[in-house]
């Protein structure tokens, strides 16, 4: 397995809802650490399917690993039980994502103008499924 000086591991869960509600809020709280510490590597089990989110946080693909690793120093945030989001982490994550997205959009006048119009506002819908069922034929 590859050896790294410092590794931040978010190798907790699979899939979009788990990543967005359980993993991303923890990662966002440490996003500045990646900017300040060039030795810090992100370890994940999810492949590169969320690299666009890592890019938004300033974590380039070259600092993300997906396989087994050996680390001299491991950063492991507390695990979150399945479907049990932590309110404060989620609130801080939402604030940070809005700020990062707005900053990025302001660099692109056409995109900023489009998304700023009230009828084009984008929303994220989080659903709690007590029965763990699926949404069948649901279109936003």
Buried (B, 14 or more C-beta within 10 A) or exposed (E): EEEBEBBBBBBBBEEEBBBBBBBBBBBBBBBEBBEEBEEBBBBBEBEEEBBEBBEBBEBEEEBBBEEEBEBEEEBBBEEBEEEEBBEEBBEBBBEBBEEBEEEEBEEEEEEEEEBEEEEEEEEEEEEEEEEEEEEEEEEE
